[in-house]
């Protein structure tokens, strides 16, 4: 019995399918990075949501300054304008640590910062304790986790909900 010839339409599909498989394999790390940045942005939003600042409300806008890689910065920018309690989030790049930042989201590789009253510092990749960072985001195997330094937060005039503290990997 003679083999049947492969239809012309199928001959075109095989190379296209192979090209699609190669493209997906090449894009997978980029997609994973996008998802990780979106997840980190969601963590930051929820951390801010479960934080409260001592004293009277300073203004209607809660200013979040970012000193992180462009991918995470873009993911955080999608949260601009969202409400947290009575305050609206406003994200901006941290250039030389301008005054008026209520929250600083920084990368471990960014320049060192000093603790300031009223400023919550969230660090991507920092190891606690470091005397400045209140919340450190980090990997625990394949999972994204966070550690909390409640003493540093308290010194800055920031307190966290017990619900947030129960979710932390470590509370110092």
N, C-alpha and C positions, 0 to 999 in steps of 0.2 A: 504494500500500500504506500503510495507516494504521500509525502508531507504536503499539507495544504499551505499555500503561500500566505504570508501574513498580510492582512489588508493594509493599504497605504496609510489610512488614518491611525492605525495602531503603531506603525513605524514612527510616526511623528510624536506620539504620546510618550513612548519610552524615553527618548532623550529629554523631553520636556519634564517628565516625572523625575528623572535623574537630576536635572538642573534644579528643580524645586527642592528636592531632598538636600542637595548641596547648599542651596540658599538658606534653607531652614537651619541646617547645621551651623552655618556661619553666623546666622542672626541670633541663635539661641543665647549666647552669652550677653549680647546687647539687650535682648528682651528680659533676661534675668536681672540685669543691672537696672533697667527701667522699673521693673516690679520691686526690686529692693529699695530704690529711691522713693517710690510711692509708699511703700510700707514704712520706711523711716519717717517720711512726712506725716503719715497717719499717727505714728508713735508720738512725734513732737506735738501734733495737734491735741492728742488725748492727754499727754502730760500737762500741757498748758491748761486744758480744760479742768484737770483735777488739782490745779495749783491755785492758791490764793495769796494775795499780797497784803501784808500788814498795813494798817493805816487807811486813811480815806482814799477813795478812788481818785487817781490823779488826773485822768482824762478819759474820754470815751474810746480812744484808740489805744490798743495794746501793740506797741512797736516791737517787732521781731527782727533783729539784725542777723544776717547770715554770713558766715565766713567758712563756706563749705565748697565742695566741688560743684561744677556747673550743673551736673545732673540732679543732685539733691537740691540745689538752689532752685532749679526749675520746678521740681516737684513741690517744694514748699511754696513757691509763688502761686501755685494753683489754689492755695488756701487763702490767698489775700482777699480780704473783705468778709470772711466768715465771722460769725459771732461766737464769742466765748463769754458766757454769762451776759453782762451788760456791755461788754467791750467788743469792738470790731478789730480783727487782726489786720495789721499792716506790715508787710514784709519789705525789707530793703537790705541791700548789700552793706556789710560792715566795712567801712573804710576808715582806718585809724580810730576805730571805736568811738563813733560819735555819741555825744550825750543823748539821753532820751531813749535808749534801748531798754525795754522792760525784760526782753528775753534775748539772749545771744545763743545762736546755734552755730557751733564751730566744729571744725575738723581737728583731730588730734595733731595734725601736721601744721595747723595754722599758728601764727605767732602767739606767744604766751599772753594771757590777759590777767588782769588783777581783779580781785573780788570787789564788787561795788554794792552798796545797799540798794535794795529794790530790783536787782537784776538777777534773773534766773539764767544760769548757764547750763546748756545742754551740749554735750560733746559727743561727736561721732568717732568712736575708736579710742577714747581716753580710758585710762585705768584709774579707778578711784582707790584711795583718796589722793587728791592733788591740791587741796585747799582752795580751789576756785569752782570746780565743776559740781553742780548739784545732781545732775543726771548724766550718766554715761551710757550711750547705745553701743552694743557690741554683739558679736556672733557667739553663739553657744552651739557648736556643731552647725547644723543647717538652719537653726532658728535665730531670729533676731531677738535679743533680750535687752534689758536695761537694769542698771544698778543705780541706787539713790544714796546720796550722802546727805542725810537729813540735817546734820549739824551745819554743813555749809549753807544749805538752803535756809535754815533758821537764822544764821548769821546775816544772810542777805534779806531777811524779812519775808521769806516765802515759806508757806506751809503746804503740805500735800495731804490730800484726802487719804484716809486709811484704806479705801478701796484701791487706790493706785499703789500704795505701799505693799499691799498683799500680792500684787501682780509682779512686783520687782523680783529679780533674781537674788539680789542682795540689798539690804538696807544697812548703811553704816551709821 
